[in-house]
């Protein structure tokens, strides 16, 4: 990357992320970029808008208010994975790209009013100095090819520069008061997604059913859920039937809408769940 001196000169300045975008486009063209920093719970910090003329509008608000909980990059930060450059498909569960989240323009800030408008999203995962984890995403719009292996390799070679640039740019960034840094087990009671589900259906689903629900919404197939939990696929199917019956729904799409309505509003959706007081 030939613009290191310019990056150094702009450290601490508001336009540093734009300068970084420009430098990386010299290695591999992309259409959109964004930087989020994630605490362990609560809204992500929105650090860089590289959307250009593409305005995500309400979808960005929905993402920040709760849809981020199903983002593979967020889940990867929470596990956590090492700092580095990743293709989303490396991190996403096996059925993720056929699921509701990735194809829903209402909740995904990086796609337009038409579903499937991204060719690919890749991201640098960076541990920031004060405990947060940042994701710097680069995206190509539909109609363009995904990042080639050669392009990905060039960007990967620049990862140490990107990592140190982001760390130095946001050296003093901290999680909002009262929100711990990421790093908890994804099913730990203090983890953001698990906590959201605890509020979503308190006392209604068993612990195993809650885990299956999380995994299904994240984009795991029945086979994947069974493999990860060490149970038979038939058992997973039985859990799903029980979950749908208890929630009064009939499909995964309804499950997604129900959870999303809760995550975005802090309450259950307008249709009261059986046995759950939402007053």
VENJOFEN-V40861 format. One record per backbone hydrogen bond with DSSP energy under -0.5 kcal/mol. CO is the residue of the C=O (numbers start at 1). NH is the residue of the N-H. E is the energy in kcal/mol with one decimal. If there is no record, write none. Layout:
# VENJOFEN-V40861
CO_NH_E / CO_NH_E
This chain:
# VENJOFEN-V40861
1_4_-0.5 / 3_7_-2.1 / 4_8_-2.6 / 5_9_-2.0 / 6_10_-1.4 / 7_11_-0.6 / 8_11_-1.0 / 10_13_-2.5 / 13_16_-1.7 / 15_19_-2.1 / 16_20_-2.4 / 17_21_-2.5 / 18_22_-2.2 / 19_23_-2.2 / 20_24_-2.5 / 21_25_-2.1 / 22_26_-0.7 / 23_26_-0.7 / 24_27_-1.7 / 24_28_-2.2 / 32_139_-2.6 / 33_50_-1.9 / 34_137_-2.7 / 35_47_-2.3 / 35_48_-1.4 / 36_135_-2.8 / 37_39_-0.5 / 37_45_-3.3 / 38_133_-1.4 / 38_182_-0.6 / 40_192_-1.2 / 44_46_-0.5 / 45_37_-2.3 / 45_47_-0.9 / 48_35_-1.5 / 48_50_-0.7 / 50_33_-1.0 / 51_54_-2.2 / 53_55_-0.7 / 54_56_-0.7 / 56_59_-1.9 / 57_60_-1.0 / 57_61_-1.2 / 58_62_-2.6 / 59_63_-2.3 / 60_64_-2.6 / 61_65_-2.1 / 62_66_-0.9 / 62_67_-2.2 / 63_66_-0.8 / 63_68_-2.1 / 66_69_-1.7 / 67_70_-2.0 / 68_71_-1.9 / 71_75_-2.4 / 72_76_-2.4 / 73_77_-2.1 / 74_78_-2.0 / 75_79_-1.3 / 76_80_-0.7 / 76_81_-1.1 / 84_125_-3.1 / 86_123_-2.8 / 87_90_-1.4 / 87_91_-0.9 / 88_91_-1.0 / 88_92_-2.5 / 93_96_-1.4 / 95_98_-1.2 / 96_99_-1.7 / 96_102_-0.5 / 99_103_-0.7 / 101_104_-1.5 / 103_105_-0.7 / 104_107_-1.5 / 104_108_-1.5 / 107_109_-0.7 / 108_111_-1.4 / 114_117_-0.6 / 117_142_-3.1 / 120_140_-2.4 / 121_88_-2.3 / 122_138_-2.8 / 123_86_-2.5 / 123_125_-0.6 / 124_126_-0.6 / 124_136_-2.4 / 125_84_-1.6 / 126_128_-0.6 / 126_134_-3.2 / 128_131_-1.5 / 131_182_-0.6 / 132_128_-2.5 / 133_38_-3.1 / 134_126_-2.8 / 135_36_-2.0 / 135_137_-0.7 / 136_124_-2.5 / 137_34_-1.5 / 138_122_-2.6 / 139_31_-2.7 / 139_32_-1.8 / 140_119_-3.0 / 140_120_-1.3 / 141_144_-1.4 / 148_152_-2.8 / 149_153_-2.5 / 150_154_-2.0 / 151_155_-2.4 / 152_156_-2.6 / 153_157_-2.1 / 154_158_-1.0 / 156_159_-1.4 / 158_161_-0.6 / 158_162_-2.4 / 159_163_-3.2 / 160_164_-2.1 / 161_165_-2.3 / 162_166_-2.5 / 163_167_-2.3 / 164_168_-2.3 / 165_169_-2.2 / 166_170_-2.0 / 168_171_-0.9 / 170_173_-1.0 / 176_179_-2.4 / 178_180_-0.6 / 180_40_-3.5 / 180_41_-0.5 / 185_188_-2.3 / 188_191_-1.7 / 191_195_-2.7 / 192_196_-2.2 / 193_197_-2.0 / 194_198_-2.1 / 195_199_-1.8 / 196_200_-1.6 / 197_201_-2.0 / 201_204_-1.7 / 201_205_-1.0 / 206_210_-2.5 / 207_211_-2.0 / 208_212_-2.4 / 209_213_-2.5 / 210_214_-2.4 / 211_215_-2.3 / 212_216_-2.6 / 213_217_-2.4 / 214_218_-1.9 / 215_219_-0.8 / 215_220_-2.5 / 216_219_-0.9 / 219_95_-2.0 / 221_225_-2.7 / 222_226_-2.4 / 223_227_-2.3 / 224_228_-2.7 / 225_229_-2.2 / 226_230_-1.1 / 226_231_-2.0 / 232_236_-1.8 / 233_237_-2.4 / 234_238_-2.1 / 235_239_-2.4 / 236_240_-2.4 / 237_241_-2.2 / 238_242_-2.2 / 239_243_-2.7 / 240_244_-2.7 / 241_245_-2.3 / 242_246_-2.6 / 243_247_-2.1 / 244_248_-0.9 / 244_249_-2.4 / 245_248_-0.6 / 251_255_-1.7 / 252_256_-2.6 / 253_257_-2.4 / 254_258_-2.6 / 255_259_-2.6 / 256_260_-2.8 / 257_261_-2.5 / 258_262_-1.7 / 259_263_-3.1 / 260_264_-2.6 / 261_265_-1.3 / 262_266_-2.5 / 270_272_-0.7 / 273_276_-1.8 / 276_278_-0.6
